[in-house]
Amino acid sequence: MELYDSRTAISDFLFRKSRAERVDLAFVFCSPAISSIHPAISLYRSGLTRRILISGAGIAIGGSLEWRLYRDHALAAGVPESALLLEKAASNTAENAALGSALIAAELGWQAVRTVAVCAKPFHMRRAIMTLRRHVPGDVRLIAQPPDDPGDLSADTWWQTEKGRARIFTELGKISEYALKGDLGDF
């Protein structure tokens, strides 16, 4: 019973998801796999957002830059280039949040952005939101919008493989690292 309770506590802590709602911007934290852009595209197609910020300069599966792969995927899905903001330099979550927030301030102004959908891998949602919270005005609402992709780790099954367990415990360690460096805001 204790192991089950530990898994549940870890899942409840890391894996966050809010109901889809109208937002001023969808903020996409890139990763090597494309699924994090899917909630932003869904929000756009549903008329729940008019702007998508794509942040990440890492290398995606296939060798493309993350931001470029995500941009191309959004364009192919019918999102116009005019709806996209591209942050092309971030190499980690702290940089995604800092550089993305600076881009929002410069291009849109925080007075025009009161609600943000945070689009990141399901297991990464806690750190993405807490890191972004450190860089956005305190009255901006952040809502969790992870993808629902069978290729992503799930709150219900992450512990079933060695790879899944390793990825989750690495994520918990990164939250600790970020907290010690002062890179996190409140959740």
C-alpha angles and dihedrals in degrees: 000000000000093000090052090051091050092051091048092049092050092047092048090049099048107028110069129168132173129196112268112259140159111293134176093228141008110219111204120201104204124222132173092273120063103229097099091072093058098081090049091051090047091051090049094048090047091053091244094121136020098194135054125189114202115197128185142086099193125118115269128211104285094035101273122129109266096236091050094049091047092046092049091048092051092048091049088051091057101263107140119234089240089066093056131089113192124207104189106177110057116115099178142020095270090054092044089057098042098042094038092051091049090051091051090051093049100041105032109008122232091257086071095046114064100145128039129188108215109215113193140126111299095245091046096053098098094053093041092054095042092048093047090047088062090061107036128073112275094242094057110106116228119200125191114240109169121171121260096223124149089219092063125082112267130217087230099051112020093110094056096083133045089232091052093049092047092050093049095048090047088054092051088051092051090053088054091048092049091048092051091050092048093245095130132083127193119294 
